[in-house]
Amino acid sequence: MKAVRSLQYFSVLLLLATGLIVNLLQPSEALAGITDNPGFSNGNYSVCNHPNQGDSVTSYGPDRNLSGITLTSTNWRCSAGGAAINGESVVAVKQPLLMEKLDLQTPRFGGGGYSKDLVSISWDYDNDGTIDLLDSGPWNSWYLDRGHPYARGTYFSSSHSFDSTGSYTVKVTATYDDSSTDVATGIVKVVSDTPTAVINRIDIPTGIPNDAAPVLTGTSQKLSASRSTSVGGIISKYEWDLDGDNEYEIDSGVSDWYTTTFASVGTKTVRVRVTSRGGSTATASMPIEVRLAPPKGEPGMSILEGASYVNSKTVKLNLVWPEYATEARISNDGGFSASKIKTVALSNSVDWELDDSVKGVYTKVVYVRFNGSGIDTTKTYSDDIILDTNAPVVESSSAAAVSESIDVTLKATDDITGVDKVQIKNGSITVTKDYSNKISVAKKEIGVSVSSAGLWKFGTSSIEVRVSDMAGNWSEFKTLTLAAITTGSTLPSLKTTTAKSIASYAKLKVASTSKVTLKVAPSSAKFCRVSGSTLKGLKTGSCKVTVTVTPKKGRASFKTVMLKVAK
């Protein structure tokens, strides 16, 4: 309970022309009292509440301290938090209390200085006989010019806070240079530092409290507890519960505000807990309605992200709603007949069924309005799409295998949305291309493989083809027979191919008992040669070879093919 206070000392002597100090003090109400902020200027001083109730001079004379320290329960003067308090002082636990006083001294009768001078001021804050603060000066002194001309006022004060509630008698003792003392007491009532919590939501752009308005997900919200108070005037800690579970997970210290965002919609309960300087707590809560923030873009609605055609009545609607909308009203009827409206929760993608009461190709329109506060709930947004359920028709088609690819010739029609895509299928492999009358697909892409003999061949002699329109309708697959040619096949260099493999490639029938022979044309001798029943590539070039199949019974057959020898 010790404290230190140092005041500058000054004094002024007012001398008359005779050089003597004259006592013109007349009996009157003493100006000694308590001041929160003494303003000493030109001999004036400020008091908490002039005149001071209870501070009165009963007698005066030579060598007497007229006002002394006559502090009682009625004239004990204090200042708490800047507010003047008369009589019994009431303060909160741990609230600093400033206690101030003037010691008035009159000139000695007949001159010769003042009655006596202060030596020390001792403070006993709980009147237990122990000095808690000894103040040995120096102190501010000045001359009064109101009520007590030429009287000298000496100012002293003490600041103290109390750690627990109760009624305390504060004792102050003034000791003078003649060893005399003056004693005064005062009552201080210490009460709980009870806080009152207040929570507001502050509009960030304007800084104005706006508790009732809804907010949007993902937007910053400023929560403020600046209007919270306590008996002692100080809040030492602010804590926040942002998820409504009564757990104060955020501690913002002495900052009376906190910024947060909400990720989900609904009415959220936020709370603040304030702790006063004296350790007492209080809470306050408020509801915040959180609405879903819209996606980026202009408010409106699109069917299938703006698609022009669709082949099914089941679609997805893409919504962009006005800020603070709460739900969407959707209808296939532009008049929003009550029986045709469906109210749905806000989402950037909503499942919907088009009106397909009539089969065929028709333009379908979907309409939407939005509910919510602060928006035009009668404004209508719409989008249209062509519902086409008819598949295109393949009028003619053919396919041929050339050296490195399969060439498909097509003629397909669609009267409404037009032919869009072609699919070519070989077993489990499907290749999709943009529609054209002539389409070429690489053999590798469609699933052509190399035989053990080293010649290219197909795993199947046919392919399947179908077409689609812009709405996504597909025709049935149509089987096309591959027309192969004998030119353009490849014989790998420095590798051998059997005679039976070449005969098969030449589409000659080979029985298990048939004899197969090969003969290379003289012009191709440098590119390939026959070795027994095999053909071997020598270097890059063209190999012209005749393959002859002689059955065990019947006539022999032969065919000449041109092979490419490649690396």
C-alpha positions in Angstrom: 0.0 0.0 0.0 3.0 2.3 -0.5 3.1 5.1 -3.1 5.3 7.9 -4.1 4.2 11.4 -4.9 6.5 14.5 -5.6 5.1 18.0 -5.9 7.0 21.1 -6.9 7.3 23.7 -4.1 6.8 27.3 -4.6 5.8 30.3 -2.5 5.0 33.9 -3.1 5.2 36.7 -0.6 2.9 39.5 -1.0 4.4 42.6 0.5 2.8 45.9 1.1 4.5 49.2 0.6 5.5 49.2 4.3 7.2 45.9 3.8 5.0 44.2 6.3 2.6 41.3 5.8 -0.8 42.3 6.9 -3.6 39.9 7.9 -6.8 40.9 6.3 -8.4 37.5 6.8 -12.0 37.7 7.9 -14.2 35.0 9.3 -15.9 33.3 6.3 -16.5 29.9 4.8 -13.2 28.2 4.1 -12.3 27.5 0.5 -10.2 24.5 1.4 -11.5 21.4 -0.3 -11.0 18.7 -2.8 -10.1 19.3 -6.4 -9.8 16.8 -9.3 -7.5 19.1 -11.3 -6.2 22.1 -9.4 -5.7 25.0 -11.8 -3.4 27.4 -10.0 -3.2 30.6 -11.9 -3.0 34.2 -10.7 -3.6 33.1 -7.1 -6.8 31.2 -8.0 -7.5 27.5 -7.5 -10.3 25.1 -8.5 -12.4 23.0 -6.2 -14.6 20.0 -6.8 -17.8 21.8 -5.8 -17.6 25.3 -4.6 -18.5 26.2 -1.9 -17.4 23.1 0.0 -20.3 21.7 2.1 -19.1 21.1 5.7 -15.8 23.0 5.3 -16.2 26.0 7.7 -13.9 28.1 9.8 -15.0 28.3 13.4 -12.2 30.4 14.8 -9.0 32.1 13.9 -6.2 34.0 15.5 -2.4 34.2 15.7 -0.5 31.0 15.3 -3.5 28.9 14.5 -4.2 26.7 11.5 -7.7 27.9 10.8 -8.9 25.2 8.5 -6.5 22.5 9.6 -7.5 19.2 8.1 -11.1 19.1 9.4 -12.2 16.3 7.2 -15.3 14.5 8.3 -17.9 12.2 6.7 -19.7 15.2 5.5 -16.8 17.2 4.1 -14.4 14.5 3.2 -13.6 15.4 -0.4 -12.5 12.9 -3.1 -12.2 12.5 -6.8 -12.9 9.1 -8.4 -12.4 8.7 -12.2 -12.7 12.5 -12.7 -16.0 12.8 -10.8 -16.2 14.9 -7.6 -17.7 13.0 -4.6 -19.0 14.8 -1.5 -19.3 13.1 1.9 -18.7 9.4 2.0 -16.7 8.3 -1.0 -17.9 5.2 -2.9 -15.4 3.5 -5.2 -15.0 0.1 -6.8 -12.5 -2.6 -6.0 -9.1 -1.7 -7.4 -10.4 1.7 -8.6 -7.8 4.4 -8.0 -9.1 7.0 -5.6 -7.5 10.5 -5.5 -7.8 12.2 -2.1 -6.8 15.9 -2.0 -6.7 18.7 0.6 -5.5 22.3 1.3 -3.8 23.3 4.5 -4.6 26.9 5.1 -2.2 29.1 7.2 -2.8 32.8 8.0 -0.1 35.4 8.6 1.1 35.8 12.2 -0.7 38.6 13.9 1.4 41.7 13.5 3.5 40.2 10.8 6.5 37.9 10.9 5.6 35.0 8.6 3.0 32.3 8.9 1.7 30.3 11.8 3.7 27.1 11.0 4.9 25.1 8.2 4.1 21.5 7.2 6.9 18.9 7.7 5.1 15.7 6.7 1.8 14.2 5.7 1.1 10.6 6.7 -1.7 8.4 5.3 -3.2 5.4 6.9 -5.7 4.0 4.4 -7.4 1.5 6.8 -6.9 3.3 10.1 -4.9 0.3 11.5 -2.2 2.5 13.0 0.3 1.7 10.3 1.5 4.5 8.0 0.9 3.4 4.5 2.3 6.5 2.8 4.6 9.2 4.3 4.7 12.4 2.2 7.6 14.7 3.1 6.9 17.2 0.3 7.8 19.5 -1.3 4.2 20.7 -1.8 2.6 23.3 -4.0 1.7 26.5 -2.0 0.0 29.7 -3.1 -1.8 32.7 -1.8 -5.5 33.0 -1.8 -7.4 35.9 -3.2 -10.9 34.8 -2.4 -12.4 34.9 1.1 -9.1 34.8 2.9 -6.7 37.5 1.6 -3.1 36.8 2.2 -3.8 33.3 3.6 -1.5 30.6 2.3 -2.8 27.3 0.9 -0.6 24.2 0.8 -1.9 21.4 -1.4 -1.4 17.7 -0.7 -2.9 14.6 -2.0 -2.8 10.8 -2.2 -4.0 8.2 -4.6 -4.9 4.7 -3.5 -7.0 1.7 -4.6 -8.6 -1.0 -2.4 -8.4 -4.7 -3.2 -11.6 -5.8 -1.5 -15.0 -4.6 -0.6 -16.0 -3.0 2.7 -16.0 0.3 4.5 -12.6 1.9 5.2 -11.7 4.8 7.5 -8.8 6.7 6.0 -6.7 8.7 8.4 -4.4 11.5 7.4 -2.0 13.2 9.8 -0.3 16.6 9.2 2.9 17.2 11.2 4.2 20.8 11.5 7.6 22.3 12.2 6.5 23.0 15.8 5.9 19.2 16.3 2.2 19.8 16.5 -0.1 17.5 14.5 -3.5 17.7 13.0 -5.5 14.6 12.3 -8.6 14.0 10.0 -10.5 10.9 9.0 -12.8 10.1 6.1 -14.9 7.1 5.1 -14.4 5.2 1.9 -17.0 2.6 0.9 -15.5 0.0 -1.5 -18.1 -1.9 -3.6 -17.8 -4.6 -6.1 -16.6 -3.5 -9.5 -19.7 -4.8 -11.2 -19.6 -4.5 -15.0 -22.5 -4.2 -17.5 -21.8 -5.9 -20.8 -23.2 -4.5 -24.1 -22.6 -5.9 -27.5 -23.3 -4.3 -30.9 -22.5 -5.1 -34.5 -20.8 -2.2 -36.3 -21.3 -1.4 -39.9 -17.8 -1.4 -41.2 -18.2 1.3 -44.0 -20.1 3.8 -41.8 -19.0 2.8 -38.2 -22.6 3.0 -37.1 -24.1 0.2 -34.9 -26.4 -1.9 -37.1 -27.6 -4.8 -35.0 -30.8 -5.7 -36.8 -29.6 -6.0 -40.4 -28.7 -9.4 -41.8 -25.1 -10.1 -43.0 -23.6 -12.2 -45.8 -21.4 -15.3 -45.5 -17.8 -14.6 -46.0 -18.0 -10.8 -45.3 -16.2 -9.2 -42.4 -18.3 -8.2 -39.4 -17.1 -5.9 -36.6 -18.4 -6.8 -33.1 -18.1 -4.1 -30.5 -18.5 -4.0 -26.8 -17.4 -0.4 -26.4 -20.6 0.5 -24.6 -19.9 -1.9 -21.8 -19.3 -0.1 -18.4 -18.3 -1.0 -14.9 -18.6 0.7 -11.5 -14.9 1.5 -11.6 -15.1 2.7 -15.2 -12.5 0.3 -16.6 -13.0 -3.0 -18.5 -9.8 -5.0 -18.3 -10.6 -7.9 -20.6 -13.0 -8.7 -23.5 -13.7 -12.3 -24.5 -15.9 -13.5 -27.4 -18.0 -16.6 -28.1 -18.7 -16.7 -31.8 -20.3 -20.1 -32.3 -22.9 -20.0 -29.6 -21.5 -22.8 -27.4 -20.9 -20.6 -24.4 -17.2 -21.2 -24.7 -15.4 -17.9 -25.0 -12.7 -19.0 -27.4 -11.5 -15.5 -28.4 -9.6 -13.2 -25.9 -9.1 -9.7 -27.4 -7.5 -8.4 -24.2 -8.3 -4.7 -23.6 -9.5 -4.3 -27.2 -13.3 -3.8 -27.1 -14.0 -5.0 -30.7 -13.3 -8.1 -32.8 -13.8 -8.7 -36.5 -15.1 -12.1 -37.8 -16.8 -13.8 -40.7 -19.5 -16.5 -40.9 -19.2 -19.4 -43.3 -22.7 -20.8 -43.0 -26.2 -19.4 -43.1 -28.7 -19.2 -40.2 -29.2 -17.2 -37.1 -26.0 -17.1 -35.1 -25.7 -16.2 -31.4 -22.6 -14.2 -30.5 -21.6 -13.3 -27.0 -19.1 -11.1 -25.2 -17.8 -11.5 -21.7 -16.3 -8.5 -20.0 -14.1 -8.5 -16.9 -13.9 -5.4 -14.8 -10.7 -4.1 -13.2 -12.0 -5.6 -9.9 -12.3 -9.1 -11.5 -16.1 -9.2 -11.8 -17.6 -10.4 -15.1 -20.8 -9.8 -17.1 -22.0 -11.2 -20.4 -24.2 -10.0 -23.3 -25.4 -11.7 -26.4 -27.0 -10.9 -29.7 -28.4 -12.8 -32.7 -27.0 -12.2 -36.1 -28.9 -13.5 -39.2 -26.4 -14.7 -41.8 -27.6 -15.1 -45.4 -25.8 -16.8 -48.2 -23.6 -14.5 -50.3 -24.3 -14.7 -54.0 -21.8 -16.0 -56.6 -20.0 -13.5 -58.7 -21.9 -11.9 -61.6 -25.1 -10.1 -62.3 -28.3 -11.4 -60.6 -30.1 -13.8 -62.9 -30.6 -17.4 -63.9 -29.1 -19.6 -66.6 -30.1 -23.1 -67.8 -27.1 -25.4 -68.0 -24.7 -22.4 -67.8 -26.2 -20.8 -70.9 -26.6 -23.9 -73.1 -28.8 -23.5 -76.2 -30.0 -27.0 -76.5 -30.9 -29.9 -74.3 -32.3 -33.4 -74.9 -33.8 -34.1 -71.5 -36.3 -32.2 -69.4 -34.0 -32.7 -66.3 -31.7 -29.7 -66.2 -29.6 -27.7 -63.8 -30.4 -24.0 -63.2 -27.4 -21.7 -62.4 -28.5 -18.9 -60.0 -27.0 -15.6 -59.1 -29.2 -13.9 -56.5 -29.3 -10.4 -55.2 -27.5 -9.7 -52.0 -29.6 -10.6 -48.9 -32.0 -12.8 -50.8 -33.2 -15.8 -48.7 -34.8 -18.2 -51.2 -35.8 -18.6 -54.9 -39.2 -19.0 -56.4 -39.0 -21.0 -59.7 -41.7 -21.7 -62.2 -42.2 -22.8 -65.8 -45.1 -20.4 -65.9 -44.3 -16.7 -66.4 -47.4 -15.7 -64.6 -46.1 -17.5 -61.4 -49.4 -19.3 -60.8 -49.3 -20.6 -57.2 -49.7 -24.2 -58.3 -46.7 -23.9 -60.6 -44.2 -22.3 -58.2 -41.5 -24.2 -56.4 -39.6 -22.4 -53.6 -36.0 -23.7 -53.1 -33.1 -22.8 -51.0 -30.4 -20.6 -52.6 -27.7 -22.5 -54.4 -25.6 -21.8 -57.5 -26.9 -25.0 -59.0 -30.5 -26.2 -58.6 -32.1 -29.3 -60.2 -35.1 -28.5 -62.3 -37.5 -30.2 -64.8 -38.6 -28.4 -67.9 -42.2 -28.5 -69.1 -42.2 -31.3 -71.7 -46.0 -31.7 -72.0 -45.5 -31.9 -75.8 -42.9 -34.2 -77.3 -40.6 -32.9 -79.9 -38.6 -29.7 -80.5 -39.8 -26.7 -78.5 -38.3 -23.7 -76.8 -38.6 -24.0 -73.0 -38.5 -21.0 -70.6 -37.8 -21.0 -66.9 -38.6 -18.0 -64.6 -37.3 -17.2 -61.2 -37.9 -14.5 -58.5 -36.1 -14.1 -55.2 -37.4 -13.6 -51.7 -35.6 -11.5 -49.1 -35.6 -8.2 -47.2 -34.5 -5.1 -49.0 -34.8 -6.5 -52.5 -37.5 -6.4 -55.2 -39.3 -9.7 -54.8 -41.4 -9.1 -57.9 -38.5 -8.8 -60.3 -38.4 -11.7 -62.7 -35.4 -13.4 -64.3 -35.6 -15.9 -67.0 -33.7 -18.1 -69.5 -34.8 -20.3 -72.4 -33.5 -23.4 -74.0 -34.5 -25.7 -76.9 -35.6 -29.1 -75.8 -34.8 -31.5 -78.6 -35.5 -35.2 -78.1 -35.1 -36.3 -81.7 -31.8 -38.0 -82.7 -30.1 -37.2 -86.1 -30.3 -39.6 -89.0 -27.3 -41.3 -90.8 -28.4 -41.4 -94.4 -25.3 -43.0 -95.9 -21.9 -44.2 -94.6 -18.8 -46.2 -95.6 -15.3 -47.0 -94.2 -12.1 -48.0 -95.8 -8.7 -48.9 -94.4 -5.7 -47.2 -96.0 -2.0 -47.4 -95.1 -2.0 -45.5 -91.8 -5.7 -44.7 -91.1 -9.3 -45.6 -91.5 -11.3 -43.2 -93.6 -15.1 -42.9 -92.9 -17.5 -41.2 -95.3 -20.8 -40.0 -93.8 -23.9 -38.1 -94.7 -26.1 -37.3 -91.6 -28.9 -34.8 -91.1 -30.6 -33.1 -88.1 -33.4 -30.7 -88.9 -33.3 -28.6 -85.7 -29.9 -28.3 -83.9 -27.6 -29.8 -86.6 -25.2 -32.7 -86.5 -22.5 -32.1 -84.0 -20.3 -35.2 -83.2 -19.3 -38.6 -84.7 -18.3 -41.6 -82.7 -16.2 -44.4 -84.3 -16.1 -47.7 -82.3 -13.9 -50.7 -82.6 -14.6 -53.2 -79.9 -14.0 -51.5 -76.6 -12.3 -48.4 -78.1 -14.4 -45.4 -79.1 -13.1 -42.3 -80.8 -15.1 -39.1 -80.8 -14.7 -36.5 -83.6 -16.4 -33.4 -84.8 -18.9 -34.2 -87.5 -17.7 -34.0 -91.1 -18.6 -35.8 -94.4 -15.1 -37.3 -94.4 -13.3 -38.3 -91.2 -9.9 -40.0 -90.9 -8.9 -41.9 -87.8 -5.4 -43.2 -87.2 -5.1 -47.0 -87.0 -3.3 -46.8 -83.6 -6.1 -44.5 -82.3 -8.8 -47.0 -83.3 -7.0 -50.0 -82.0 -5.0 -51.5 -84.9 -2.3 -53.9 -83.7 0.9 -55.5 -85.3 0.8 -59.3 -85.9 3.6 -61.6 -84.9 4.6 -61.7 -88.5 5.3 -58.0 -88.5 2.4 -56.9 -90.8 -0.3 -54.4 -89.8 -3.7 -56.0 -89.4 -7.1 -55.2 -87.8 -8.6 -57.1 -84.9 -11.9 -56.9 -86.6 -13.1 -56.5 -90.2 -15.8 -53.9 -89.3 -16.4 -50.8 -87.2 -19.4 -49.0 -85.8 -20.4 -45.4 -86.3 -23.0 -43.1 -84.8 -23.7 -39.3 -84.8 -25.1 -36.8 -82.3 -26.8 -33.4 -82.6 -26.2 -30.2 -80.7 -28.8 -31.2 -78.0 -26.8 -34.4 -77.3 -29.1 -36.9 -79.0 -27.2 -39.9 -80.4 -28.3 -42.1 -83.3 -28.0 -45.8 -83.1 -24.6 -47.3 -83.9 -24.3 -48.4 -87.5 -21.9 -51.2 -88.5 -19.6 -50.5 -91.4 -17.5 -53.2 -93.2 -13.8 -52.2 -93.7 -12.6 -52.3 -97.3 -8.9 -53.0 -97.1 -6.3 -52.6 -99.9 -3.1 -54.5 -100.4 -0.7 -51.6 -100.8 0.9 -49.8 -98.1 1.7 -52.6 -95.7 4.9 -52.5 -93.9 7.7 -55.2 -93.5 10.1 -54.3 -90.7 13.7 -54.2 -91.8 16.0 -57.1 -90.7 13.0 -59.1 -89.5 11.3 -62.1 -91.1 7.7 -62.6 -92.0 6.3 -66.1 -92.7 4.9 -67.1 -96.1 1.6 -68.0 -94.6 1.3 -64.6 -93.0 1.8 -62.9 -96.3 -0.7 -65.3 -97.9 -3.2 -64.4 -95.3 -2.6 -60.7 -95.8 -3.1 -61.2 -99.6 -6.4 -62.9 -98.6 -5.5 -66.3 -100.1 -7.0 -69.3 -98.4 -4.4 -71.4 -96.7 -5.3 -74.9 -95.6 -3.1 -76.7 -93.0 -1.9 -79.1 -95.7 -1.3 -76.4 -98.3 2.2 -75.5 -99.5 3.1 -71.7 -99.5 6.0 -70.3 -101.5 7.4 -66.8 -102.0 9.2 -65.2 -105.0 10.7 -61.7 -104.9 10.6 -59.7 -108.1 14.2 -58.9 -109.4 13.6 -55.2 -109.0 13.1 -55.7 -105.2 16.0 -58.1 -104.6 18.1 -55.4 -102.9 15.2 -54.6 -100.5 14.1 -58.1 -99.5 14.8 -61.8 -100.0 13.2 -65.2 -99.6 14.7 -67.5 -97.0 13.0 -70.9 -97.1 9.4 -70.2 -96.2 10.0 -66.7 -94.8 10.6 -63.2 -96.3 13.2 -60.9 -94.7 13.5 -57.2 -95.1 17.0 -55.9 -96.0 16.7 -52.1 -96.2 14.2 -49.4 -96.6 12.3 -49.6 -99.9 9.5 -51.4 -101.7 9.4 -55.2 -101.8 7.3 -56.8 -104.5 6.6 -60.4 -103.7 4.4 -63.1 -105.2 2.9 -65.6 -102.8 1.6 -68.9 -104.2 -0.6 -71.3 -102.3 -0.7 -74.9 -103.6 -3.3 -77.1 -101.9 -2.9 -80.9 -101.5 -5.7 -81.2 -104.0 -6.8 -78.7 -106.5 -5.4 -75.8 -108.4 -2.7 -73.4 -107.0 -3.6 -69.7 -106.4 -1.2 -66.8 -106.2 -1.2 -63.0 -105.6 1.4 -60.3 -105.9 1.6 -57.7 -103.1 3.7 -54.7 -102.6 5.2 -54.3 -99.1 7.1 -51.4 -97.6 10.3 -52.2 -95.9 10.8 -49.7 -93.0 13.1 -49.4 -90.0 
